[in-house]
Amino acid sequence: MRQLTVDLEEGRADLERARELASVVPPEAAPAKELGELIAEATGAYTDGKARYAWAAASVAAAVAGAWIDRSTHLWPRRVALREGSQDVLARALALLSFLEADKGREEAAASLNRDSEAVLLRMARPTQARFTIGATAAERALKLHRADEAIAILNRILRLAKLSDSERGAAQALLATALHAADRVDEAGRAFEETARSFQRAGLSSGSLGADLERGVLMAQTGNHNAAQSLLDEVASAAVAAGDDAVEARAQLHLGTIAGAVKKHRQAAEHFERAARAAQRGGDEAAFIVALRNAADEWRHEGDFAAAERLISEALAVPATAALTVDLATTKYVLAVLRHQQGMRKDADRLLEEAASDFEDKLIELGADGSRQARKYVEGQLRTVATLRDKLSR
C-alpha cells in the first residue's frame, strides 16, 4: 500500500490503476494494520500541508477499504469487525479527499465526497472515533483558513458525541480553546484549557494535562496577565521536571524567560532560557535548543556579560546545520553580529550579517514560489531585520 501511495504521489501510477491494484489487497492482519497506519499518515500529511501525499494515501486507503467492506470471510465475528474497520477508514478517507477538493475550489466534488463519507458513517455501528477524527481535521482546516467561528461550531458538535473518550474529549477541548482564542473569546478559551486539563487527567494522560495548563499560561501572558501567567508557568515547569516531560518544561521555561525579559529582568530571563535549552537538549529538539541558547545569550548581552553571551551563542552555532535549522542558525548569527558590534569588532559583525542574509535568501529559494506562504513571510521578515541591523550598526 505504501509503495502504491508513493507511485501515485510521484505520478508513476494513475488513479484508476492505483485503485485497481489497491482493491486486490487481501484483508489479513498485516494489511489491516498497514491500512490503519496509512489513513493516519494521510490525515497527518494533510494537517502538515503535504497535500499531494495526503491525496495519494487517502485515495489508496479508500480503494482498499471500499473493496474490503463486503469481502466475505469464513467467521461471522471477523466479517463484522472487518466491515466496521473498513467503513471507519473509508469514511475518513472520503472526508479527507473532500477537504482536498474544497481546498482547490472544487465545491461540487467536495460536497459529493462529504455526502459519501456521511453515508458510510451512518452505516457504522460505532462511528464516534471516525467522527472525532474527521471533525478535528475539519476544525484545524477552518482555523488555518481563519474561520474561527466555523471551527468552534464543528468542535461543539464533536463534544456532544455521547461516546467520546476522555482523551478525545481533551483533544477536542484543546482545539476549541485555540479556536476561541482566535475568535478573541479569551475568557472562554481559558476555561476550555482548564476543561482540557481535567479531561486529560481523567484519561491518565499527565502530559496532555500539563500541555493544557501550559497553553493556559501562555494565553494569560499574551493577554497581559503576567503575574498569573508566571505563577502558572512556574507550576507547569516544576511539574514537567517531576514528570520528565522535557518538551513541556522547555516551552514553559521559554515563556517564563520571555515574561522576565519584557520587564528587563535580564539575568532572570537568561536563567529561564538556559533551563529551556537544557530541557530541549534532553528532548532532542535542536530547533528549541538553538532558540533558547540564542535568547539566553541576548539577555546576558543586555546584562553586560559578554563572555556568557558568547559561550552560549558558540554552543548554538556548533549544532550541525541542516535545512530545517537554517533559519534558526541564521538568526543566531545576526544576534552574534550585534554582540560583535558592541565588542568593537565591526568587520566580524558585517561578515555575520552578510552570512545571515545569504542563509535567509537561500531558504527563500529552497521554499520556492509555491512554498508555505507563512514560512516565506517569516523569512522575508528576518531579511528585513538584517537590513535594519546593517543600517543601524553602520551609523
Secondary structure, DSSP 4 states (H G I P E B T S, - for coil): -HHHHHHHHTTSS-HHHHHHHHTT----HHHHHHHHHHHHHHHHHHHTT-HHHHHHHHHHHHHHHHHHTT---SSHHHHHHHHHHHHHHHHHHHHHHHHHHHHTT-HHHHHHHHHHHHHHHHH-S--HHHHHHHHHHHHHHHHHTT-HHHHHHHHHHHHT-TT--HHHHHHHHHHHHHHHHHTT-HHHHHHHHHHHHHHHHHTT-HHHHHHHHHHHHHHHHHTT-HHHHHHHHHHHHHHHHHHT-HHHHHHHHHHHHHHHHHTT-HHHHHHHHHHHHHHHHHHT-HHHHHHHHHHHHHHHHHHT-HHHHHHHHHHHHTSPP-GGGHHHHHHHHHHHHHHHHHTT-HHHHHHHHHHHHHHHHHHHHHH-TTS-HHHHHHHHHHHHHHHHHHHHHT-
